Structure formats: C-alpha cells, structure tokens
Amino acid sequence: MNWDQWVNDIQKTEFLRPLVGNEAAKVSTEGKTICFTFTNTITGKERSILLSGHDEELRLVCTGECTLSTLIKKGKLSFTGTYREQLKLDSLLYLARSEQSRPKEMV
C-alpha cells in the first residue's frame, strides 16, 4: 500500500478532514508492524498507534476489505492504543478505501 498517498488522501478529502482534525499523519512500517503517528499541529503532541499481525490480515484491514475491530476481536491483529484511537483508525482506513473506489465524477 502506498502510505504517502493514503496520508495525502485523508488530509485532503473533505469528509475525512473532521476525523483527522488538526493532526498531521505519518505512517511507517517495519516487518509485520505498521506505526501510525498523529502529530497535533498546534501543540506538537505526538500519538503513536501500532498495528501488528500477519501480512494477509494487515492487507485486509489496510485495503478496507475487513474492519480493524473484526480482526482484533478474532485475535488476528494486535493494536496498541486506546479504544477511541482504534475506532478512529478503523474509520479512516475504511472511508479512505471507499473514497479511492468511488468514481471521481458522478453523472
């Protein structure tokens, strides 16, 4: 997955901006772990969220084919962060995928 494009999409897409708020997102990967870092542009405070699991489960959640909550409940992914952060990330991953699959112009 192109994480730079994902970050760009969530920060520029009209209906995703309220979820991101005044935070700048950054994503890094290492092995089977994805680190989402959100930095408050006003205070400079950073929050890091770690998502770990097998390649297939990470692919499913990152492409929006399966929700993060479902895979955590099944024990397929581990998540480091608060429940609120889990819900926010789940929404961002799913809605960003929905935006990418939408036609650019509706006739």
Order of alpha helices (4+ residues) and beta strands (2+ residues): alpha-alpha-beta-beta-beta-alpha-alpha-beta-alpha
